[in-house]
Every structure is written in C-alpha cells, then in structure tokens.
Amino acid sequence: MKFSLVAVAVTLAVVLLVASESQRAEAVTCNPTELSPCLSAITSGSPPSDACCGKLREQKPCLCGYLKNPNLKPFVNSPNARKVANTCGVPYPQC
C-alpha cells in the first residue's frame, strides 16, 4: 500500500511539473513593437519577410487585443494586414 501511494504522489508531481512547463512555454508577451518587421508589408503592401511571418505567428494570441486597441486597430484591421496574415498562413482573428 505504501509503495502505491508513493508512486501516485511521484506521478502526480511529474504531471504537475510538465503541465507548468508547457504553460510557461506557451506564454507570449504581447508587444506590438514585435511586429515591426511587418511594418513595410502592412503600410506599402510589399510581400512580408520571413521575419515578419515568424513574429506574426508568435504574436497570434495577441491579435484580438491589438484589434481592441483604438491606436492599433487601423493597422491590424487594414486590407494589407489581412493580406500579410493570409500570406504568412496566420488566420485573421475572429474576436
């Protein structure tokens, strides 16, 4: 009986540790300046760079927040921004 309780406790500890690590790995710091590699593509309609697409994928969880910001919404909601997202394979957010 003692062995099975120890095994359950160790298993539970490992599961909790793995779960906390995966949450940390998925955390994204929302910072619109991270999308600066996309600025020329959004403002001029030029094709997005690989760096732009990488940052856009990284910032994907933040896009709804950017759309809610009145200062950022015109850029994020522009036709060129939608084109950049489409070219990069990032679905436009449905907020």
Helices and strands as residue ranges (DSSP letters): H 2-26, G 32-38, H 39-44, H 50-58, G 60-62, H 63-68, H 73-76, H 79-88
